[in-house]
Structure formats: C-alpha cells, structure tokens
Amino acid sequence: MYICYADDSGDNTSRSITAVLVEDKNWSSLMAKWLEDRAYLTKTWGVRKHAELHALELGTQRGSFCETEAQERLFVHDARRRAYEIMTSSLTGIEGLITFTVASREKRLPIVYALFIDKLEQWAASRQTHVMVLLDGPDGNAHFDGESNSETRQKKWVAAQKQAQPYRRVHRDLDIAVRRVIEDVIRQDSKHSQMIQASDLVAYAAFHDAKRRHPDRWNRNGPNRDVALAAHQRLRSTWPIDSDHGVYWIP
C-alpha cells in the first residue's frame, strides 16, 4: 500500500494538485532522510527545527525561518534556493517514491481534486496496489495551535469538517467494489506534518516548471520562481514515465 501526501498550487487561471507517494514499507526511511536534511538546514543556516517549510515563502524570500535575526539576514536568495533543493532531493533516494501533478484549467479545487483522484486510481490499478490520501488542510485540532477556548476549538473543528466534505464526497463516489483509493481523505495541517510540507514544496515547484514549459495554459503575467524550477529538476527520477515532466494536464 502507498501513502499519498497531497497539496495544491496554481494561479488565477489554472489549478494543480500534486502527489508524493511512498510505499508503507519505505515510510520510515523517507522520514529519517527528511529529518536528517532538516537537521542540516538547522546546522548550516539556523533554520528552526519546527519552522514550517512553506514553498511560497521560500520561493519569494518571505517569512521567517531562522533562530536569530543574524541568521535570517544570511538565509536569503542562494541559501534559500539551496535549502529548497536539499529538501526536494530528500525524496529522490527513497525506493519507489513517486511524485506527479494533475493540472487543469478548472479553478474549483474540489473538481480538480476529483480529476486527481481519478488519475491516482489509474496509477494504483496499474500497480495492483492501494492508496490512502492525506491532503493539506485544517484538521480541526485547534489545540495544536494553543487555542484554549473550548467553544472556539469546537467551531474550528466543525469548520474543518465542513471544508473537508467536498473532498470526502469524491472518495465516497468511488465504486467500492474496485476502488484503489481507500478510506475518506485525511486532512492534515501543513504546520504539523513534515510530509505535507514536502508535498507543498513539490507542488509549488511543479507548478512553476509547468508554467514555464506551457505558458499558454497559465497566467502569462505571473512570475516564474527560479528557486522552484531548479528544485523540480531534482525530482526527475520520481516522475512517471508517461507524464510531461511529472505533470498530467487534464483540460
């Protein structure tokens, strides 16, 4: 069985959802390698151990990642580019790990998610395996964020369940007799999940690489992030051979 960590990216013309797929038997190796490289970022640039590695902030020189202001002043441009490449490279040495992106001109994410799950079903069927999906998004666990008010926690939990409903429906509409994607979608907040952060880095990189290759499909006025382009090329060995540089375009 495979675990699929998924996140979205895109612009105001098109959307995409990216999968990082790891076989259950290789999950421990993936986490060990990821955490080893996270420790390298801390040792080299002072990146905080629990800082969220958010691709948009790394790619646009935003956000605060380091333990001290002095380290933060040095963690810019080439340093962030190198950190991005290091962390995406963490994924390439894991046996059988796959990354791919489903992109569409459709802008409604639940519909793009349905296209993504359809492709994931095809992929899993071709491998005679099953997949469980963990998708970026609020999980309702407000206590992780230090929220102490029980009424507020309950409201956040209810809101998270409501937001997840369209994605759960995609799963429940699958034919239970033959489906390869098992269970409902599991929402995980990226702040609390290293592997959702990994899927965010891949999703952002894939989006910018796809936009560079096919500008007619995306917002032509939007910027290309060189940091993301370089990182995406590191993932070549993880792309399915029938994809376009790791991307499936579904109009």
URCOR-V390801 format. One record per pair of residues at least 6 apart in sequence whose ideal C-beta (glycine too) atoms are under 6 Angstrom apart, sorted by sequence separation. I is the first residue (numbers start at 0). GAP is how many residues later the second one is. D is the distance in Angstrom with one decimal. If there is no record, write none. Layout:
i=[I | I]
gap=[GAP | GAP]
d=[D | D]
This chain:
i=[9 | 40 | 56 | 65 | 90 | 105 | 146 | 189 | 8 | 41 | 123 | 189 | 210 | 238 | 21 | 103 | 187 | 7 | 65 | 64 | 189 | 5 | 6 | 103 | 119 | 141 | 211 | 5 | 101 | 170 | 50 | 101 | 141 | 170 | 3 | 4 | 60 | 139 | 167 | 207 | 3 | 101 | 139 | 167 | 207 | 46 | 166 | 1 | 2 | 46 | 47 | 45 | 139 | 207 | 208 | 1 | 45 | 138 | 207 | 57 | 137 | 0 | 163 | 204 | 208 | 203 | 45 | 57 | 204 | 205 | 204 | 44 | 44 | 209 | 205 | 205 | 40 | 138 | 143 | 36 | 138 | 36 | 129 | 130 | 131 | 134 | 136 | 138 | 131 | 137 | 129 | 132 | 133 | 134 | 36 | 116 | 112 | 133 | 135 | 124 | 33 | 109 | 113 | 123 | 32 | 112 | 120 | 120 | 135 | 119 | 29 | 116 | 28 | 25 | 25 | 22 | 21 | 20 | 19 | 18 | 17 | 15 | 16 | 15 | 13 | 14 | 16 | 14 | 16 | 98 | 100 | 102 | 87 | 86 | 1 | 3 | 5 | 0 | 1 | 2 | 3 | 4 | 5 | 6 | 118 | 114 | 98 | 51 | 98 | 97 | 99 | 96 | 83 | 87 | 99 | 52 | 102 | 54 | 84 | 88 | 91 | 100 | 54 | 80 | 84 | 87 | 99 | 100 | 101 | 102 | 103 | 104 | 83 | 87 | 98 | 54 | 84 | 33 | 58 | 58 | 58 | 19 | 19 | 17 | 19 | 17 | 17 | 17 | 4 | 4 | 15 | 6 | 5 | 6 | 4 | 8 | 8 | 6 | 8 | 13 | 13 | 12 | 12 | 10 | 11 | 10 | 10]
gap=[6 | 6 | 6 | 6 | 6 | 6 | 6 | 6 | 7 | 7 | 7 | 7 | 7 | 7 | 8 | 8 | 8 | 9 | 9 | 10 | 10 | 11 | 11 | 11 | 11 | 11 | 12 | 13 | 13 | 13 | 14 | 14 | 14 | 14 | 15 | 15 | 15 | 16 | 16 | 16 | 17 | 17 | 17 | 17 | 17 | 18 | 18 | 19 | 19 | 19 | 19 | 20 | 20 | 20 | 20 | 21 | 21 | 21 | 21 | 22 | 22 | 23 | 23 | 23 | 23 | 24 | 25 | 26 | 26 | 26 | 27 | 30 | 34 | 37 | 40 | 41 | 42 | 48 | 48 | 49 | 49 | 50 | 50 | 50 | 50 | 50 | 50 | 50 | 51 | 51 | 52 | 52 | 52 | 52 | 53 | 53 | 54 | 54 | 54 | 55 | 56 | 56 | 56 | 56 | 57 | 57 | 59 | 60 | 60 | 61 | 64 | 64 | 65 | 68 | 69 | 73 | 75 | 77 | 79 | 81 | 83 | 85 | 85 | 87 | 91 | 92 | 95 | 97 | 99 | 103 | 105 | 107 | 113 | 114 | 127 | 127 | 127 | 129 | 129 | 129 | 129 | 129 | 129 | 129 | 129 | 135 | 136 | 139 | 139 | 140 | 140 | 141 | 143 | 143 | 143 | 144 | 144 | 145 | 145 | 145 | 145 | 145 | 146 | 146 | 146 | 146 | 146 | 146 | 146 | 146 | 146 | 146 | 147 | 147 | 147 | 149 | 149 | 160 | 166 | 168 | 169 | 178 | 179 | 181 | 182 | 184 | 185 | 188 | 190 | 191 | 191 | 192 | 193 | 193 | 194 | 194 | 195 | 196 | 198 | 203 | 204 | 205 | 206 | 207 | 207 | 208 | 211]
d=[5.2 | 4.0 | 3.2 | 4.3 | 5.6 | 5.4 | 5.4 | 4.4 | 5.2 | 5.8 | 5.0 | 5.4 | 4.2 | 3.7 | 5.1 | 5.2 | 5.1 | 4.9 | 5.2 | 6.0 | 5.8 | 5.8 | 5.9 | 5.7 | 5.9 | 4.3 | 5.4 | 5.4 | 5.5 | 5.2 | 4.8 | 4.3 | 4.2 | 5.7 | 5.0 | 4.5 | 6.0 | 5.9 | 4.8 | 5.6 | 5.1 | 5.1 | 3.6 | 5.8 | 4.9 | 4.9 | 4.5 | 4.9 | 5.5 | 5.8 | 5.5 | 4.2 | 3.5 | 4.1 | 5.5 | 5.4 | 4.5 | 5.9 | 5.7 | 5.1 | 4.1 | 5.0 | 5.1 | 4.2 | 4.2 | 5.4 | 3.4 | 5.3 | 4.5 | 5.8 | 3.7 | 4.7 | 5.7 | 4.8 | 5.8 | 6.0 | 5.4 | 4.7 | 5.6 | 5.4 | 5.8 | 5.9 | 5.3 | 5.1 | 5.8 | 5.1 | 4.2 | 5.4 | 5.7 | 5.8 | 5.2 | 5.2 | 4.7 | 5.7 | 4.7 | 5.3 | 5.7 | 5.0 | 5.2 | 5.4 | 4.9 | 3.8 | 4.8 | 3.5 | 5.1 | 5.7 | 5.2 | 5.8 | 5.0 | 5.8 | 4.8 | 5.8 | 5.7 | 5.5 | 5.4 | 5.2 | 5.2 | 4.2 | 5.4 | 5.6 | 4.3 | 5.1 | 5.5 | 3.9 | 4.9 | 5.6 | 5.7 | 4.7 | 4.2 | 5.2 | 4.2 | 6.0 | 5.7 | 5.9 | 5.9 | 5.0 | 6.0 | 4.8 | 4.8 | 5.7 | 4.7 | 5.3 | 4.8 | 4.3 | 5.8 | 4.9 | 5.5 | 5.2 | 4.4 | 5.7 | 5.4 | 5.6 | 5.2 | 4.4 | 5.5 | 4.7 | 5.7 | 5.0 | 5.9 | 4.9 | 5.4 | 5.9 | 4.8 | 4.4 | 5.2 | 4.9 | 5.4 | 4.7 | 5.1 | 5.3 | 4.9 | 5.9 | 4.6 | 5.8 | 5.9 | 3.4 | 5.7 | 5.7 | 4.2 | 5.0 | 5.2 | 5.6 | 4.6 | 5.9 | 5.8 | 5.2 | 3.7 | 5.4 | 4.4 | 5.6 | 5.5 | 4.2 | 5.7 | 4.6 | 4.2 | 4.2 | 5.3 | 4.5 | 3.9 | 5.9 | 5.5 | 5.8 | 4.8 | 5.9 | 5.9 | 4.3 | 5.1]
